[in-house]
Amino acid sequence: MKLKDIPFPREYGSWGILITSCIIGVFLQQYPSWIDLVSIAGIGMLFMTKASIAAFIRRRTPLAFILTFGYAAAGLFLLAPVLLHMRIENILILSVVPLLTVTVYALSAYLHRERASLVEFFAMATLTLPVLFFSTAAHNAMNAEIAALWFLTFLYFSASIFKVKMLIVKKRFFRIANIVYLFLVFIILSIFIYGDIVPLLAGAAFLPLLDNVYSTFPAHSGKRNLKRIGIFELVKGSAFACILIVAAKTTLKI
């Protein structure tokens, strides 16, 4: 057996979003600790099941089946220190989205529709869940501010779905979908700010999405190198994370 035969999620963009979400969640806590590093490793192990589930559904290999349970067991073991201190109702709430996403992903892998937009939205919801997880673990209570910060993180990173499709597929539909989605994000962000759910400074975290608007115009959406796009999106995501953390720490006093 070769190393390349071992199921491993090689979507580096997904890894970037997951790690960035973990960083946001950790720094939204009042007192980050070494246990957070163990928890991040646990979340990474759970994410590893993505590739092994797909490999088992497609090829029915015993290795993929064993690795799925192995990754899941290791992930839950590493998350145990945090989970043991969380309220049972919070654990149940935080389990709903991953359970739904894993189910949808398994069905999509079976039907070979992994790149369907709806499936990718479910994936983004799960990849950004660490924002909610770490904040809830620290405060021991879920409130509107924490939920809103997670939802805004989900909205921000989900914008990349339409941008990538727009640059690769090059159909007018995705250009229109990109603009419509960004408009909806602006409306939701405005409602959150106007309703004092999130601070005004949180709006500045969405400024990197101006690049998505810029890329919509045909003159600026020529052939792109996917690796460069990924690196640039990672830089944008890092800027978003830094501004959002500062906004939450200085205004919401989290």
C-alpha positions, 0 to 999 in steps of 0.5 A: 500500500502506498501513502497516496492510497490512504484517504486524506482530505487534500482540499487545502482551502477547506483546511484553511477555513477550518483552521481560521475558524478555530483561531477565531473561536479560540480568541473569542474566549476569555481565557484560551488555554493549552486544551484548545490546541488539543481540541483543534487537533480533535477537530482536525481528526474529525475532518479527516473522516471526510475523505475516508467516508467518500473513499468507502462509499466509492470503493468499499475498501476495508481501510477506508472503513477502519480509518473512518472510525479511527479518525472519529474515535481519535477526534472525540477522544481529543475533544473529551476534555472540552466536551466534559465541561459543556452543557448537554444541550450545547453539545446536542445543538453543536452536533446537529450541523455536523451530523446533517453535513456528514449525512448530506456529504455521504449522499452527495458522494454516493450520487457524485454531486460533491460540488453541488452548491447546496452541499458546499454550503453545508460544508461551509457551515461545518467548517466554520462551526469551531467559532461556535464550538470554542466560544460556547465551551468557554462561556458555557452558554450560547447567546445571540452575539456568539451565534451571530459571529458564527453566522457572519463567519459562515456567510463570509467564507461561503462567498468563495463558493460563487467566486470560485465557480464564477472563475472556473465555469465562467457562466453568467449564472454564477456572476449573477449568483455572486452579486445576489449573494453579496447583496444578501450578505450586505443586507444581513450584516446591516440588520445585525449592526442596526440591531446592535447584535454585532458592532459596527467594526464587524462590518469592516471585516467584510471589506475583503469581499470587495475583491469578489465584486471586482472579480465579477466584471468580465474584464477582471475574471480571466483565466486564474491560477487556482493555487494563487486564488487559494493563497489570496483567499487565505490572506483575505480570510486572515484579515477577516479573522483579525478584524472580527476578533478585534471587533468582538473583543473591544466592543462586545467585551467577549 
